[in-house]
Amino acid sequence: MSALQAVLLGLLQGVTELFPVSSLGHLVILPTLAGWRIDQAAPSFLPFAVMLHLGTATALIAFYWRTWVEVVRGFFRSLGRRSLARPESDPAAWLAWLVVVGVVPTGLLGLFLEKPVARLFASPQLAAVFLVLNGGALGLGEWLHARRAGRGSAEGSAAGPDAAGARLAAGGDPPALSRSAGAVSTRLPDAEMAIDRLGLREALWVGVTQVLALLPGFSREGVTMTAGLGAGLSRLTAATYSYLLSAPLILAAGLLEVPKLLHAHGALGAALLGGLVAGVAAYVSVRWLSRYFRTGTLWPFAVYSAAAGLVSLLMLVLRG
């Protein structure tokens, strides 16, 4: 892999990982369409992709560092009490357990499904199909959100900004997540639920849906946002929760996969370069998206994902 290819793939990863359009799907499809001589079935390709993801995870940790500090503190406070925190008394500790419950299912299943999933990286046609299905999942999320918002309007509630998600997305302190701290205004309908009102059962469901993101073409952010919207979160809060879930999973995958690059001749340098570019692109992307999802919808990403999948599938079939 050349340095230019590593840079382009890193840029692509940094943008498409946080935009809900599947970075893995693009990483699998683009080299084939571009005619690059990259063996996606090679043992070094998955570690290379994980290194790009590590760049993204680093950007997410840097952007949300204040939140992560409070979440870690809250987690250890909860352990010290030997009991689960309640959102009313310790919102940071509650958020910590929401992250733990959301991460564990995908982490465990990922260990068992690593080899079967790795084989899918050699099939750009299948990645294109999954990209189309990802667009459908994003559309489903918007439908669920509209349905809940309509129900809230019918009850006479007027929608307001998602204060909790907005402050979280800006890297604010977790007390902004708490109802007791005034994060949830009485003006907000149920469709604009703040994350501290999310239960452990809903967090587990959101975590389970991330398993789909192991398939190249399904976006981790897309499927978790859809699940979050179905649970009653706003778009911004669902996106922020999705980003918080991503970082631990990516770091864990990095510990397993990146050491394999040490045994792949010439692969480590390209992976480090691509990871650096991915991190910079991801930081810019998350800053933009944290503003976009205050008012923007998933529909543009749903249309793009479905259209990109269909066009890619057509081009791949015509190429034979």
Protein Blocks (a to p, Z undefined) as FASTA:
>chain_A
ZZklmmmmmmmmmmmmmpcghjklmmmmmmmmnopacdfkbmklmmmmmmmmmmmmmmmm
mmmmmmmmmmmmmmmmmmmnopacdfklmmmlmmmmmmmmmmmmmmmmmmmmmmmmmmmm
mmmklmmmmmmmmmmmmmmmmmmmmmmmmmmmmnopacdddfklmmmmnopafklmpmkl
opacfkbcfklccfklpcfklmmmmmmmmmmmmpghiafklmmmmmmmmnopafklmmmm
mmmmmmmmmmmmmmmmmmmmmmpghklmmmmmmmmmmmmmmmmmmmmmmmmmmmpcfklm
mmmmmmmmmmmmmmmmmnZZ
